[in-house]
Amino acid sequence: MTVEEFTNDFMSMKQRLYRLSLSIVGSTMVAEDVVQEIMIKVWNKRVEAAKIENKPAWVMKMTRNLSIDKLRSKHSKTRGIPEGYDVVNKTHTPETITQSNDTVRTIQDIMAKLPEVQRMCIQLRDIEEMKYKEIADILEISVDQVKVNIYRARNYIKKEFLKTDSYGV
């Protein structure tokens, strides 16, 4: 595999890999490290990578596995400063910004309570906009299982969000 092939096939996926890793580890610095390590691993395995049929699924699976490994390691107990902490958006009022942040935080908290497979399915489908088949390949489950997990996760998120929103908790 040449540098040009590597750039075309894998470097274009960096943002998707970063978002996937960030959804698992919850830290921008760790997610950046994961993506960097994945790119190094892919380059080192470029001979094998040239033979792989579904390269995006292969790289996404590697990213998922490494992110989970980082999350489980004992060095991942520190958390960084939340993104946007020092950024001021002048087009919104403080009230709307707070409401938006609270909504996002609530949904993230609800998603964190989901079983891992459902959370990964939702992340890959709704945020990464991947196809059911690609998700099934990455998670090593059937397409029907992907659909069921997404359906259940969406229903759970909706139910919990409405419950939280109506009680104001």
C-alpha positions as CSV (number, residue, x, y, z in Angstrom):
1,M,0.0,0.0,0.0
2,T,1.4,3.4,-1.0
3,V,1.2,6.6,1.0
4,E,-1.5,7.9,-1.4
5,E,-3.6,4.8,-1.0
6,F,-3.3,5.0,2.8
7,T,-4.3,8.6,2.7
8,N,-7.3,8.0,0.5
9,D,-8.5,4.8,2.3
10,F,-7.8,5.7,6.0
11,M,-7.0,9.3,6.7
12,S,-10.4,10.3,5.4
13,M,-11.9,8.3,8.2
14,K,-10.1,10.1,11.0
15,Q,-13.1,12.2,12.1
16,R,-15.4,9.2,12.2
17,L,-12.9,7.2,14.2
18,Y,-12.4,10.2,16.6
19,R,-16.2,10.5,17.2
20,L,-16.5,6.8,17.8
21,S,-13.6,6.8,20.3
22,L,-14.9,9.9,22.0
23,S,-18.3,8.4,22.5
24,I,-16.6,5.4,24.3
25,V,-13.8,7.1,26.3
26,G,-15.5,10.5,26.9
27,S,-12.2,12.4,26.7
28,T,-11.0,14.4,23.7
29,M,-7.3,13.8,24.6
30,V,-7.7,10.0,24.9
31,A,-9.8,9.9,21.7
32,E,-7.1,11.7,19.8
33,D,-4.5,9.3,21.2
34,V,-6.7,6.3,20.1
35,V,-7.0,7.6,16.6
36,Q,-3.3,8.3,16.3
37,E,-2.5,4.8,17.6
38,I,-5.0,3.3,15.1
39,M,-3.4,5.2,12.2
40,I,0.0,3.9,13.2
41,K,-1.3,0.3,13.5
42,V,-2.9,0.5,10.1
43,W,0.3,1.9,8.6
44,N,2.3,-0.9,10.2
45,K,-0.2,-3.5,8.9
46,R,-0.5,-1.9,5.5
47,V,0.3,-5.2,3.7
48,E,-2.6,-6.9,5.5
49,A,-4.8,-3.9,5.1
50,A,-4.5,-4.0,1.3
51,K,-6.1,-7.4,1.3
52,I,-9.0,-6.5,3.6
53,E,-12.4,-6.2,1.8
54,N,-14.3,-3.9,4.2
55,K,-11.6,-1.5,5.4
56,P,-14.0,0.9,7.2
57,A,-15.5,-1.8,9.3
58,W,-12.0,-3.2,10.1
59,V,-10.7,0.2,11.2
60,M,-13.9,1.0,13.2
61,K,-13.6,-2.3,15.0
62,M,-10.0,-1.6,15.8
63,T,-10.9,1.8,17.1
64,R,-13.8,0.4,19.2
65,N,-11.5,-2.3,20.8
66,L,-8.7,0.1,21.5
67,S,-11.1,2.7,23.0
68,I,-12.5,0.0,25.3
69,D,-9.0,-1.0,26.3
70,K,-8.1,2.6,27.1
71,L,-11.3,3.0,29.1
72,R,-10.6,-0.1,31.2
73,S,-7.0,0.8,31.8
74,K,-6.2,2.3,35.2
75,H,-4.7,5.4,33.7
76,S,-8.0,6.6,32.3
77,K,-9.4,7.8,35.6
78,T,-8.7,11.5,35.0
79,R,-11.1,13.7,33.0
80,G,-10.3,16.7,30.9
81,I,-12.0,20.1,30.8
82,P,-15.3,19.9,29.0
83,E,-15.3,21.1,25.4
84,G,-16.5,24.6,24.9
85,Y,-16.0,25.5,28.5
86,D,-14.3,28.8,27.6
87,V,-16.1,29.4,24.3
88,V,-18.8,32.0,24.2
89,N,-21.5,31.9,21.5
90,K,-22.8,35.4,21.1
91,T,-25.9,34.4,19.0
92,H,-27.6,32.6,21.9
93,T,-28.7,33.9,25.3
94,P,-27.2,32.3,28.4
95,E,-30.6,30.7,29.1
96,T,-30.7,28.9,25.7
97,I,-27.1,27.8,25.9
98,T,-27.8,26.4,29.4
99,Q,-30.9,24.6,28.2
100,S,-29.1,23.1,25.2
101,N,-26.2,22.0,27.4
102,D,-28.6,20.4,29.9
103,T,-30.5,18.6,27.2
104,V,-27.3,17.2,25.6
105,R,-26.0,16.2,29.1
106,T,-29.3,14.5,29.9
107,I,-29.2,12.5,26.7
108,Q,-25.6,11.6,27.2
109,D,-26.4,10.4,30.7
110,I,-29.3,8.4,29.5
111,M,-27.2,6.9,26.7
112,A,-24.5,6.0,29.3
113,K,-27.1,3.8,31.0
114,L,-27.8,1.8,27.9
115,P,-26.3,-1.7,27.5
116,E,-23.0,-1.4,25.5
117,V,-24.4,-3.0,22.3
118,Q,-27.4,-0.7,22.2
119,R,-25.2,2.3,22.9
120,M,-22.8,1.4,20.2
121,C,-25.6,0.7,17.7
122,I,-27.1,4.2,18.4
123,Q,-23.7,5.9,18.2
124,L,-22.8,4.2,14.9
125,R,-26.2,4.6,13.3
126,D,-27.5,8.0,14.5
127,I,-24.3,9.9,15.0
128,E,-21.9,8.3,12.6
129,E,-24.7,7.6,10.0
130,M,-23.4,4.1,9.2
131,K,-25.4,1.5,7.4
132,Y,-26.9,-1.5,9.3
133,K,-24.6,-3.9,7.6
134,E,-21.5,-1.9,8.5
135,I,-22.7,-1.8,12.2
136,A,-23.3,-5.5,12.1
137,D,-19.8,-6.2,10.8
138,I,-18.2,-4.0,13.4
139,L,-20.1,-5.4,16.3
140,E,-20.2,-8.9,15.0
141,I,-24.0,-9.3,15.3
142,S,-26.7,-9.8,12.7
143,V,-28.4,-6.9,10.9
144,D,-31.7,-7.9,12.6
145,Q,-30.0,-7.6,16.0
146,V,-28.7,-4.2,15.0
147,K,-32.2,-3.0,14.2
148,V,-33.7,-4.4,17.4
149,N,-31.0,-2.8,19.5
150,I,-31.5,0.6,17.8
151,Y,-35.2,0.4,18.3
152,R,-34.9,-0.5,22.0
153,A,-32.3,2.1,22.6
154,R,-34.4,4.9,21.0
155,N,-37.5,3.9,22.9
156,Y,-35.5,3.8,26.2
157,I,-33.9,7.2,25.5
158,K,-37.3,8.7,24.6
159,K,-39.0,7.3,27.7
160,E,-36.2,8.4,30.1
161,F,-35.9,11.8,28.5
162,L,-39.6,12.5,28.7
163,K,-39.6,11.3,32.3
164,T,-36.7,13.5,33.2
165,D,-38.1,16.5,31.3
166,S,-41.5,16.2,32.9
167,Y,-40.1,16.0,36.4
168,G,-37.4,18.5,35.9
169,V,-34.9,16.2,37.5
